[in-house]
Amino acid sequence: MGNGRTSEPERIELGEATGTPIVPDGLPRLGEPPPVRLVAVEDVRLPTPPGVESALDGFYVGLLRFRREPGPIVYRAENARLRFTVVLDPPPVERDGVRPQGIEVASLRDAERLLADAEVEYDRQRGLMVGMYSLLCRDPAGNWVELVELRKV
């Protein structure tokens, strides 16, 4: 072509970076959020009888991958906290309804395998839409929990 230009792009050389060095600020690092979400707009409170704290840790931290917070029985999800109140009434603990607490997990198939391996009884339910399923079970405190797969929008 007669325009005198070559077909190779112009090369740019980068010099050594000269900027302000990164100085640690001393604040604690938060890390990645837990891979679970509560189906809730704020923190959720559930009752628990005394003496099941280690079983709750195994269920919520070991199986579902919540993060345990220090102090009272509190588990952190990506979007909210699950707070347990110890109820000293004799079992069964009184509940104001039978609606399960919804929990979104990354993979329903993995959650089902973990529940089966831990010998937690559950029911697989069909959803309203074709191909949608959920797992319904009880946590060690006797609260109903419904596991659904996290759907990215």
DRENPA-3360 file (N, C-alpha, C; in nm, 2 decimals, always signed):
BEGIN
1 = MGNGRTSE = +0.08/-0.12/+0.00/+0.00/+0.00/+0.00/+0.09/+0.12/+0.00 ~ +0.04/+0.23/-0.05/+0.13/+0.34/-0.07/+0.12/+0.45/+0.04 ~ +0.08/+0.42/+0.16/+0.07/+0.52/+0.26/+0.20/+0.53/+0.34 ~ +0.29/+0.44/+0.33/+0.42/+0.45/+0.40/+0.42/+0.39/+0.54 ~ +0.31/+0.33/+0.58/+0.30/+0.28/+0.72/+0.34/+0.13/+0.71 ~ +0.40/+0.09/+0.82/+0.43/-0.05/+0.83/+0.32/-0.13/+0.90 ~ +0.32/-0.26/+0.89/+0.21/-0.33/+0.94/+0.23/-0.37/+1.09 ~ +0.35/-0.35/+1.15/+0.38/-0.38/+1.29/+0.33/-0.26/+1.37;
9 = PERIELGE = +0.27/-0.29/+1.49/+0.23/-0.19/+1.58/+0.35/-0.12/+1.65 ~ +0.33/+0.00/+1.69/+0.44/+0.07/+1.76/+0.46/+0.01/+1.90 ~ +0.58/-0.01/+1.94/+0.61/-0.07/+2.07/+0.63/+0.04/+2.17 ~ +0.58/+0.02/+2.29/+0.60/+0.11/+2.40/+0.68/+0.04/+2.51 ~ +0.78/+0.10/+2.55/+0.86/+0.05/+2.66/+0.82/+0.11/+2.79 ~ +0.80/+0.02/+2.89/+0.77/+0.07/+3.03/+0.89/+0.08/+3.11 ~ +0.89/+0.19/+3.18/+1.00/+0.22/+3.28/+0.98/+0.16/+3.41 ~ +1.07/+0.17/+3.50/+1.05/+0.12/+3.64/+0.95/+0.20/+3.71;
17 = ATGTPIVP = +0.87/+0.13/+3.79/+0.76/+0.20/+3.87/+0.82/+0.29/+3.97 ~ +0.77/+0.41/+3.98/+0.82/+0.50/+4.08/+0.69/+0.56/+4.14 ~ +0.65/+0.51/+4.25/+0.53/+0.56/+4.32/+0.55/+0.54/+4.47 ~ +0.44/+0.57/+4.54/+0.44/+0.56/+4.68/+0.44/+0.41/+4.72 ~ +0.53/+0.37/+4.81/+0.53/+0.22/+4.84/+0.40/+0.19/+4.92 ~ +0.36/+0.07/+4.91/+0.24/+0.02/+4.98/+0.28/-0.01/+5.13 ~ +0.21/+0.06/+5.22/+0.23/+0.04/+5.36/+0.11/-0.02/+5.43 ~ +0.13/-0.13/+5.50/+0.02/-0.20/+5.57/-0.04/-0.10/+5.67;
25 = DGLPRLGE = -0.18/-0.11/+5.67/-0.25/-0.01/+5.76/-0.28/-0.07/+5.90 ~ -0.25/-0.20/+5.92/-0.27/-0.26/+6.05/-0.41/-0.31/+6.08 ~ -0.50/-0.28/+5.99/-0.64/-0.33/+6.00/-0.65/-0.48/+5.97 ~ -0.74/-0.55/+6.04/-0.75/-0.69/+6.01/-0.81/-0.72/+5.87 ~ -0.76/-0.82/+5.81/-0.81/-0.85/+5.67/-0.94/-0.94/+5.69 ~ -1.04/-0.91/+5.61/-1.16/-0.98/+5.62/-1.17/-1.11/+5.54 ~ -1.09/-1.12/+5.43/-1.09/-1.24/+5.36/-1.22/-1.25/+5.27 ~ -1.24/-1.37/+5.21/-1.35/-1.39/+5.13/-1.47/-1.42/+5.21;
33 = PPPVRLVA = -1.59/-1.38/+5.17/-1.71/-1.41/+5.24/-1.75/-1.56/+5.24 ~ -1.82/-1.61/+5.33/-1.86/-1.75/+5.33/-1.94/-1.78/+5.20 ~ -1.94/-1.90/+5.15/-2.00/-1.94/+5.03/-2.15/-1.97/+5.04 ~ -2.21/-1.92/+5.15/-2.36/-1.94/+5.17/-2.43/-1.81/+5.19 ~ -2.56/-1.81/+5.16/-2.64/-1.69/+5.18/-2.76/-1.73/+5.25 ~ -2.81/-1.65/+5.35/-2.94/-1.67/+5.41/-3.05/-1.61/+5.32 ~ -3.16/-1.67/+5.31/-3.27/-1.61/+5.24/-3.34/-1.52/+5.34 ~ -3.29/-1.40/+5.36/-3.33/-1.31/+5.46/-3.28/-1.17/+5.42;
41 = VEDVRLPT = -3.34/-1.07/+5.48/-3.30/-0.93/+5.45/-3.22/-0.87/+5.57 ~ -3.22/-0.95/+5.68/-3.15/-0.91/+5.80/-3.11/-1.03/+5.88 ~ -3.04/-1.01/+5.99/-3.00/-1.13/+6.07/-3.12/-1.21/+6.12 ~ -3.10/-1.34/+6.12/-3.21/-1.43/+6.16/-3.19/-1.49/+6.30 ~ -3.29/-1.50/+6.38/-3.28/-1.55/+6.51/-3.36/-1.68/+6.52 ~ -3.29/-1.79/+6.57/-3.36/-1.92/+6.58/-3.34/-1.97/+6.72 ~ -3.43/-2.05/+6.78/-3.41/-2.10/+6.91/-3.33/-2.23/+6.91 ~ -3.27/-2.26/+7.02/-3.19/-2.39/+7.03/-3.20/-2.43/+7.18;
49 = PPGVESAL = -3.22/-2.56/+7.20/-3.21/-2.61/+7.34/-3.06/-2.61/+7.38 ~ -3.04/-2.61/+7.51/-2.90/-2.61/+7.56/-2.83/-2.75/+7.52 ~ -2.70/-2.74/+7.51/-2.62/-2.86/+7.49/-2.60/-2.91/+7.35 ~ -2.64/-2.84/+7.25/-2.63/-2.88/+7.11/-2.53/-2.79/+7.03 ~ -2.45/-2.71/+7.10/-2.36/-2.61/+7.03/-2.26/-2.68/+6.94 ~ -2.20/-2.79/+6.99/-2.10/-2.85/+6.90/-2.16/-2.92/+6.78 ~ -2.29/-2.97/+6.80/-2.36/-3.03/+6.68/-2.40/-2.92/+6.58 ~ -2.44/-2.80/+6.63/-2.47/-2.69/+6.55/-2.34/-2.65/+6.47;
57 = DGFYVGLL = -2.23/-2.64/+6.54/-2.10/-2.61/+6.47/-2.07/-2.71/+6.35 ~ -2.09/-2.84/+6.38/-2.07/-2.94/+6.28/-2.16/-2.92/+6.16 ~ -2.29/-2.88/+6.19/-2.39/-2.87/+6.08/-2.36/-2.74/+6.00 ~ -2.36/-2.63/+6.07/-2.35/-2.50/+6.00/-2.21/-2.47/+5.95 ~ -2.10/-2.50/+6.03/-1.97/-2.47/+5.98/-1.91/-2.59/+5.90 ~ -1.92/-2.71/+5.95/-1.87/-2.82/+5.88/-1.94/-2.86/+5.75 ~ -2.07/-2.86/+5.75/-2.14/-2.90/+5.63/-2.17/-2.79/+5.54 ~ -2.23/-2.68/+5.59/-2.28/-2.57/+5.51/-2.18/-2.46/+5.49;
65 = RFRREPGP = -2.07/-2.46/+5.56/-1.96/-2.36/+5.54/-1.99/-2.22/+5.58 ~ -2.07/-2.21/+5.69/-2.09/-2.08/+5.75/-1.96/-2.05/+5.83 ~ -1.94/-1.92/+5.87/-1.83/-1.89/+5.96/-1.88/-1.87/+6.10 ~ -1.82/-1.93/+6.20/-1.86/-1.91/+6.34/-1.79/-1.78/+6.39 ~ -1.88/-1.70/+6.46/-1.82/-1.58/+6.52/-1.80/-1.60/+6.66 ~ -1.70/-1.53/+6.72/-1.68/-1.56/+6.87/-1.79/-1.51/+6.95 ~ -1.80/-1.57/+7.07/-1.91/-1.53/+7.16/-2.02/-1.63/+7.16 ~ -2.15/-1.57/+7.17/-2.27/-1.65/+7.16/-2.28/-1.73/+7.03;
73 = IVYRAENA = -2.38/-1.81/+7.02/-2.39/-1.90/+6.90/-2.44/-1.81/+6.78 ~ -2.34/-1.77/+6.70/-2.37/-1.69/+6.58/-2.29/-1.74/+6.47 ~ -2.35/-1.76/+6.35/-2.29/-1.80/+6.23/-2.31/-1.69/+6.12 ~ -2.20/-1.67/+6.05/-2.20/-1.56/+5.95/-2.21/-1.63/+5.81 ~ -2.31/-1.57/+5.74/-2.32/-1.61/+5.59/-2.27/-1.49/+5.51 ~ -2.28/-1.49/+5.38/-2.23/-1.38/+5.30/-2.31/-1.25/+5.33 ~ -2.44/-1.26/+5.35/-2.53/-1.14/+5.36/-2.58/-1.11/+5.50 ~ -2.58/-1.21/+5.59/-2.64/-1.18/+5.72/-2.59/-1.29/+5.82;
81 = RLRFTVVL = -2.64/-1.27/+5.94/-2.59/-1.37/+6.05/-2.71/-1.45/+6.09 ~ -2.68/-1.57/+6.14/-2.78/-1.67/+6.19/-2.74/-1.67/+6.34 ~ -2.83/-1.61/+6.42/-2.81/-1.60/+6.57/-2.90/-1.70/+6.64 ~ -2.85/-1.78/+6.73/-2.92/-1.88/+6.81/-2.94/-1.83/+6.95 ~ -3.06/-1.84/+7.00/-3.10/-1.81/+7.14/-3.12/-1.94/+7.21 ~ -3.05/-1.96/+7.32/-3.07/-2.08/+7.40/-3.20/-2.07/+7.48 ~ -3.29/-2.16/+7.46/-3.42/-2.17/+7.53/-3.41/-2.28/+7.63 ~ -3.44/-2.24/+7.76/-3.43/-2.34/+7.87/-3.55/-2.42/+7.89;
89 = DPPPVERD = -3.66/-2.39/+7.81/-3.78/-2.47/+7.82/-3.75/-2.62/+7.79 ~ -3.81/-2.71/+7.85/-3.79/-2.85/+7.81/-3.82/-2.88/+7.66 ~ -3.74/-2.96/+7.60/-3.77/-2.99/+7.46/-3.91/-3.05/+7.44 ~ -3.98/-3.04/+7.33/-3.93/-2.97/+7.21/-3.95/-2.82/+7.23 ~ -3.86/-2.74/+7.17/-3.86/-2.60/+7.18/-3.98/-2.54/+7.10 ~ -4.06/-2.45/+7.16/-4.17/-2.39/+7.10/-4.13/-2.31/+6.98 ~ -4.19/-2.32/+6.86/-4.17/-2.24/+6.75/-4.29/-2.17/+6.70 ~ -4.28/-2.05/+6.65/-4.39/-1.98/+6.61/-4.45/-2.02/+6.47;
97 = GVRPQGIE = -4.38/-2.11/+6.40/-4.43/-2.15/+6.27/-4.35/-2.27/+6.22 ~ -4.38/-2.32/+6.11/-4.31/-2.43/+6.05/-4.24/-2.39/+5.92 ~ -4.23/-2.27/+5.89/-4.16/-2.22/+5.77/-4.01/-2.25/+5.79 ~ -3.95/-2.31/+5.69/-3.80/-2.34/+5.70/-3.72/-2.21/+5.68 ~ -3.60/-2.21/+5.73/-3.51/-2.10/+5.71/-3.44/-2.14/+5.58 ~ -3.45/-2.05/+5.48/-3.38/-2.07/+5.35/-3.24/-2.04/+5.35 ~ -3.16/-2.13/+5.30/-3.01/-2.11/+5.29/-2.97/-2.14/+5.14 ~ -2.90/-2.05/+5.08/-2.85/-2.07/+4.94/-2.71/-2.12/+4.95;
105 = VASLRDAE = -2.69/-2.23/+4.88/-2.56/-2.29/+4.88/-2.51/-2.29/+4.73 ~ -2.37/-2.30/+4.72/-2.32/-2.29/+4.58/-2.36/-2.41/+4.50 ~ -2.37/-2.53/+4.55/-2.40/-2.65/+4.48/-2.50/-2.74/+4.56 ~ -2.62/-2.76/+4.51/-2.71/-2.84/+4.58/-2.67/-2.99/+4.58 ~ -2.61/-3.03/+4.47/-2.56/-3.17/+4.46/-2.45/-3.19/+4.56 ~ -2.36/-3.10/+4.58/-2.25/-3.12/+4.69/-2.32/-3.12/+4.82 ~ -2.41/-3.03/+4.85/-2.48/-3.02/+4.98/-2.55/-3.15/+5.01 ~ -2.62/-3.21/+4.90/-2.69/-3.34/+4.92/-2.59/-3.45/+4.96;
113 = RLLADAEV = -2.48/-3.45/+4.89/-2.37/-3.55/+4.92/-2.32/-3.54/+5.06 ~ -2.30/-3.41/+5.11/-2.25/-3.39/+5.24/-2.35/-3.43/+5.35 ~ -2.48/-3.40/+5.32/-2.59/-3.44/+5.42/-2.60/-3.59/+5.42 ~ -2.59/-3.66/+5.31/-2.59/-3.81/+5.31/-2.47/-3.87/+5.38 ~ -2.35/-3.81/+5.36/-2.23/-3.86/+5.42/-2.24/-3.84/+5.58 ~ -2.30/-3.73/+5.62/-2.31/-3.70/+5.76/-2.44/-3.77/+5.82 ~ -2.51/-3.85/+5.74/-2.63/-3.92/+5.79/-2.74/-3.83/+5.84 ~ -2.75/-3.71/+5.78/-2.86/-3.62/+5.82/-2.98/-3.65/+5.73;
121 = EYDRQRGL = -3.09/-3.67/+5.79/-3.21/-3.70/+5.71/-3.26/-3.58/+5.64 ~ -3.30/-3.59/+5.52/-3.35/-3.48/+5.43/-3.45/-3.53/+5.33 ~ -3.52/-3.44/+5.28/-3.62/-3.47/+5.17/-3.58/-3.38/+5.05 ~ -3.58/-3.44/+4.94/-3.56/-3.36/+4.81/-3.69/-3.32/+4.76 ~ -3.71/-3.19/+4.74/-3.84/-3.14/+4.70/-3.83/-3.08/+4.56 ~ -3.93/-3.09/+4.48/-3.94/-3.03/+4.35/-3.99/-2.88/+4.37 ~ -3.93/-2.79/+4.29/-3.97/-2.65/+4.30/-4.09/-2.62/+4.21 ~ -4.12/-2.50/+4.20/-4.24/-2.46/+4.12/-4.20/-2.45/+3.97;
129 = MVGMYSLL = -4.07/-2.43/+3.94/-4.02/-2.43/+3.81/-3.95/-2.56/+3.77 ~ -3.96/-2.59/+3.64/-3.90/-2.72/+3.60/-3.75/-2.71/+3.63 ~ -3.70/-2.82/+3.68/-3.55/-2.83/+3.71/-3.51/-2.77/+3.84 ~ -3.60/-2.71/+3.92/-3.56/-2.65/+4.04/-3.60/-2.75/+4.16 ~ -3.50/-2.76/+4.25/-3.51/-2.85/+4.36/-3.46/-2.78/+4.48 ~ -3.50/-2.84/+4.60/-3.45/-2.79/+4.73/-3.44/-2.91/+4.82 ~ -3.36/-2.90/+4.92/-3.34/-3.00/+5.02/-3.40/-2.95/+5.15 ~ -3.48/-3.03/+5.21/-3.54/-2.99/+5.34/-3.50/-3.08/+5.45;
137 = CRDPAGNW = -3.44/-3.02/+5.56/-3.39/-3.10/+5.67/-3.41/-3.02/+5.80 ~ -3.37/-3.08/+5.91/-3.37/-3.01/+6.04/-3.22/-3.00/+6.08 ~ -3.19/-2.89/+6.14/-3.06/-2.87/+6.20/-3.06/-2.94/+6.34 ~ -2.95/-2.95/+6.41/-2.94/-3.02/+6.53/-3.03/-2.96/+6.64 ~ -3.07/-2.84/+6.63/-3.16/-2.77/+6.73/-3.31/-2.80/+6.69 ~ -3.33/-2.87/+6.58/-3.47/-2.90/+6.54/-3.54/-2.80/+6.45 ~ -3.46/-2.70/+6.41/-3.52/-2.60/+6.32/-3.52/-2.65/+6.18 ~ -3.63/-2.62/+6.10/-3.64/-2.66/+5.96/-3.55/-2.57/+5.88;
145 = VELVELRK = -3.47/-2.63/+5.79/-3.38/-2.56/+5.70/-3.41/-2.61/+5.56 ~ -3.42/-2.51/+5.46/-3.44/-2.55/+5.32/-3.32/-2.50/+5.25 ~ -3.24/-2.59/+5.18/-3.13/-2.56/+5.11/-3.17/-2.55/+4.96 ~ -3.13/-2.44/+4.90/-3.15/-2.41/+4.76/-3.02/-2.38/+4.69 ~ -3.01/-2.40/+4.56/-2.89/-2.36/+4.49/-2.89/-2.22/+4.46 ~ -2.77/-2.15/+4.48/-2.75/-2.01/+4.45/-2.76/-1.99/+4.31 ~ -2.85/-1.90/+4.26/-2.87/-1.87/+4.12/-2.81/-1.73/+4.10 ~ -2.71/-1.71/+4.02/-2.66/-1.58/+3.98/-2.75/-1.51/+3.89;
153 = V = -2.78/-1.39/+3.91/-2.87/-1.31/+3.83/-2.79/-1.23/+3.73;
% end
